[in-house]
Amino acid sequence: MSTTITGADGQLRCRWCDAAPEFLDYHDTEWGFPVDDDRRLFEKLCLESFQSGLSWRTILVKRENFRKAFYDFDFNKVAKFTQQDVERLLQDKGIVRHRGKIEAVINNAQRALEIIQQQGSLAKYIWSFQPDKSQQAQAQTVSTSAESIALAKALKKQGWKFVGPTTVYAFMQAMGLVNDHVEGCFIKNKVELACQEFALIGLINREDD
């Protein structure tokens, strides 16, 4: 079976983006493009945690509801949530009402603040686990990697919850640590160029420090 599909615009894309109407824009504009914004990284880790045992479509269609419920995933605010907030969220039909996952977001917001205090930013910490491109598996053939296992282990050591290697690998795919667009997908080269620019800007910033 081909790993790509031809879109209405004649462009080849990863086959998975044809599985649901919500996937096309997500595939073309978000998935795989590098992110260094702490809030967005935290949001994605939380959403991937909520996805555990569910489909990404379930989470994606509820994403705006999640953002509203968790104050746009501002970890400074979420870290202060109380048990009253947990009970409030358990009544919110717009999100996935799972007590353990909700409590994990609050816990992880507190842990994110600790990492930022220690490392300067969540992005700096997470991107230190970026895999060597020469060691990456063929696109979309694995669900974990040595780096996702290492990052999951490191996060758990820091006290994070619901961040297993599979969850972390999906996060790494989405946030650009891994370019997992298949060969032939026209977004693959766009992501690669974005990653090159991202790496260059990161190098310049480090030299300025």
Contacts in CASP RR format, 6 or more apart in sequence:
PFRMAT RR
TARGET T0000
AUTHOR 0000-0000-0000
METHOD contacts of the structure
MODEL  1
MSTTITGADGQLRCRWCDAAPEFLDYHDTEWGFPVDDDRRLFEKLCLESF
QSGLSWRTILVKRENFRKAFYDFDFNKVAKFTQQDVERLLQDKGIVRHRG
KIEAVINNAQRALEIIQQQGSLAKYIWSFQPDKSQQAQAQTVSTSAESIA
LAKALKKQGWKFVGPTTVYAFMQAMGLVNDHVEGCFIKNKVELACQEFAL
IGLINREDD
1 15 0 8 1.000
2 15 0 8 1.000
3 14 0 8 1.000
3 15 0 8 1.000
3 139 0 8 1.000
3 140 0 8 1.000
3 182 0 8 1.000
3 183 0 8 1.000
4 12 0 8 1.000
4 13 0 8 1.000
4 14 0 8 1.000
4 15 0 8 1.000
4 182 0 8 1.000
4 184 0 8 1.000
4 185 0 8 1.000
5 12 0 8 1.000
5 13 0 8 1.000
5 14 0 8 1.000
5 15 0 8 1.000
5 17 0 8 1.000
5 18 0 8 1.000
6 12 0 8 1.000
6 13 0 8 1.000
7 13 0 8 1.000
7 18 0 8 1.000
11 186 0 8 1.000
12 184 0 8 1.000
12 185 0 8 1.000
12 186 0 8 1.000
13 24 0 8 1.000
13 27 0 8 1.000
13 28 0 8 1.000
13 185 0 8 1.000
13 186 0 8 1.000
13 187 0 8 1.000
14 27 0 8 1.000
14 140 0 8 1.000
14 181 0 8 1.000
14 182 0 8 1.000
14 185 0 8 1.000
14 187 0 8 1.000
15 182 0 8 1.000
16 23 0 8 1.000
16 27 0 8 1.000
16 140 0 8 1.000
17 23 0 8 1.000
17 24 0 8 1.000
17 26 0 8 1.000
17 27 0 8 1.000
17 28 0 8 1.000
18 24 0 8 1.000
19 57 0 8 1.000
20 57 0 8 1.000
22 57 0 8 1.000
22 60 0 8 1.000
22 61 0 8 1.000
23 57 0 8 1.000
23 60 0 8 1.000
26 60 0 8 1.000
27 187 0 8 1.000
28 187 0 8 1.000
30 174 0 8 1.000
31 173 0 8 1.000
31 174 0 8 1.000
31 181 0 8 1.000
31 187 0 8 1.000
32 173 0 8 1.000
32 174 0 8 1.000
32 175 0 8 1.000
32 176 0 8 1.000
32 178 0 8 1.000
32 179 0 8 1.000
32 180 0 8 1.000
32 181 0 8 1.000
32 191 0 8 1.000
33 176 0 8 1.000
33 190 0 8 1.000
33 191 0 8 1.000
33 194 0 8 1.000
34 175 0 8 1.000
34 176 0 8 1.000
34 177 0 8 1.000
34 191 0 8 1.000
34 194 0 8 1.000
34 195 0 8 1.000
34 198 0 8 1.000
35 41 0 8 1.000
35 44 0 8 1.000
35 123 0 8 1.000
35 175 0 8 1.000
35 176 0 8 1.000
36 121 0 8 1.000
36 123 0 8 1.000
36 127 0 8 1.000
36 198 0 8 1.000
36 202 0 8 1.000
37 123 0 8 1.000
38 75 0 8 1.000
38 112 0 8 1.000
38 116 0 8 1.000
38 121 0 8 1.000
38 122 0 8 1.000
38 123 0 8 1.000
39 72 0 8 1.000
39 73 0 8 1.000
39 74 0 8 1.000
39 75 0 8 1.000
40 73 0 8 1.000
40 175 0 8 1.000
41 122 0 8 1.000
41 123 0 8 1.000
41 126 0 8 1.000
41 175 0 8 1.000
42 73 0 8 1.000
42 75 0 8 1.000
42 108 0 8 1.000
42 109 0 8 1.000
42 112 0 8 1.000
42 122 0 8 1.000
43 67 0 8 1.000
43 72 0 8 1.000
43 73 0 8 1.000
44 171 0 8 1.000
44 174 0 8 1.000
44 175 0 8 1.000
45 108 0 8 1.000
45 163 0 8 1.000
45 167 0 8 1.000
45 168 0 8 1.000
45 171 0 8 1.000
46 66 0 8 1.000
46 70 0 8 1.000
46 73 0 8 1.000
46 104 0 8 1.000
46 105 0 8 1.000
46 108 0 8 1.000
47 59 0 8 1.000
47 63 0 8 1.000
47 66 0 8 1.000
48 167 0 8 1.000
48 168 0 8 1.000
48 170 0 8 1.000
48 171 0 8 1.000
48 174 0 8 1.000
49 101 0 8 1.000
49 104 0 8 1.000
49 105 0 8 1.000
49 108 0 8 1.000
49 161 0 8 1.000
49 162 0 8 1.000
49 163 0 8 1.000
49 167 0 8 1.000
50 59 0 8 1.000
50 66 0 8 1.000
50 95 0 8 1.000
50 96 0 8 1.000
50 98 0 8 1.000
50 101 0 8 1.000
51 58 0 8 1.000
51 59 0 8 1.000
51 167 0 8 1.000
51 170 0 8 1.000
52 101 0 8 1.000
52 162 0 8 1.000
52 167 0 8 1.000
54 96 0 8 1.000
56 170 0 8 1.000
58 96 0 8 1.000
59 66 0 8 1.000
59 96 0 8 1.000
62 94 0 8 1.000
62 95 0 8 1.000
62 96 0 8 1.000
65 92 0 8 1.000
65 94 0 8 1.000
65 95 0 8 1.000
66 73 0 8 1.000
66 95 0 8 1.000
67 73 0 8 1.000
69 89 0 8 1.000
69 92 0 8 1.000
69 94 0 8 1.000
69 95 0 8 1.000
70 78 0 8 1.000
70 105 0 8 1.000
71 77 0 8 1.000
71 78 0 8 1.000
75 108 0 8 1.000
75 109 0 8 1.000
75 112 0 8 1.000
75 113 0 8 1.000
76 109 0 8 1.000
76 113 0 8 1.000
78 105 0 8 1.000
78 106 0 8 1.000
78 109 0 8 1.000
79 106 0 8 1.000
79 109 0 8 1.000
79 110 0 8 1.000
79 112 0 8 1.000
79 113 0 8 1.000
81 106 0 8 1.000
81 109 0 8 1.000
85 106 0 8 1.000
86 99 0 8 1.000
86 102 0 8 1.000
86 103 0 8 1.000
86 106 0 8 1.000
89 95 0 8 1.000
89 97 0 8 1.000
89 102 0 8 1.000
90 97 0 8 1.000
90 99 0 8 1.000
90 102 0 8 1.000
91 97 0 8 1.000
100 161 0 8 1.000
100 162 0 8 1.000
101 162 0 8 1.000
103 161 0 8 1.000
104 160 0 8 1.000
104 161 0 8 1.000
104 162 0 8 1.000
107 159 0 8 1.000
107 160 0 8 1.000
107 161 0 8 1.000
108 160 0 8 1.000
108 161 0 8 1.000
108 162 0 8 1.000
108 163 0 8 1.000
111 155 0 8 1.000
111 158 0 8 1.000
111 159 0 8 1.000
111 160 0 8 1.000
112 122 0 8 1.000
114 158 0 8 1.000
115 122 0 8 1.000
115 125 0 8 1.000
115 158 0 8 1.000
116 122 0 8 1.000
118 125 0 8 1.000
119 125 0 8 1.000
126 151 0 8 1.000
126 175 0 8 1.000
126 177 0 8 1.000
127 177 0 8 1.000
129 147 0 8 1.000
129 148 0 8 1.000
129 150 0 8 1.000
129 151 0 8 1.000
129 154 0 8 1.000
129 172 0 8 1.000
129 177 0 8 1.000
130 147 0 8 1.000
130 177 0 8 1.000
131 145 0 8 1.000
131 146 0 8 1.000
131 147 0 8 1.000
131 172 0 8 1.000
131 177 0 8 1.000
131 178 0 8 1.000
133 179 0 8 1.000
135 146 0 8 1.000
136 145 0 8 1.000
136 178 0 8 1.000
137 145 0 8 1.000
139 179 0 8 1.000
139 180 0 8 1.000
139 181 0 8 1.000
139 182 0 8 1.000
139 183 0 8 1.000
139 188 0 8 1.000
140 180 0 8 1.000
140 182 0 8 1.000
142 169 0 8 1.000
143 166 0 8 1.000
143 169 0 8 1.000
143 170 0 8 1.000
144 165 0 8 1.000
144 166 0 8 1.000
144 169 0 8 1.000
145 165 0 8 1.000
145 169 0 8 1.000
145 172 0 8 1.000
145 178 0 8 1.000
147 172 0 8 1.000
147 177 0 8 1.000
148 165 0 8 1.000
148 166 0 8 1.000
148 168 0 8 1.000
148 169 0 8 1.000
148 172 0 8 1.000
149 165 0 8 1.000
149 168 0 8 1.000
151 168 0 8 1.000
151 172 0 8 1.000
152 163 0 8 1.000
152 164 0 8 1.000
152 165 0 8 1.000
152 167 0 8 1.000
152 168 0 8 1.000
155 163 0 8 1.000
155 168 0 8 1.000
156 163 0 8 1.000
156 164 0 8 1.000
169 178 0 8 1.000
172 178 0 8 1.000
173 180 0 8 1.000
176 191 0 8 1.000
176 195 0 8 1.000
179 188 0 8 1.000
179 191 0 8 1.000
179 192 0 8 1.000
179 195 0 8 1.000
181 187 0 8 1.000
181 188 0 8 1.000
181 191 0 8 1.000
182 188 0 8 1.000
END
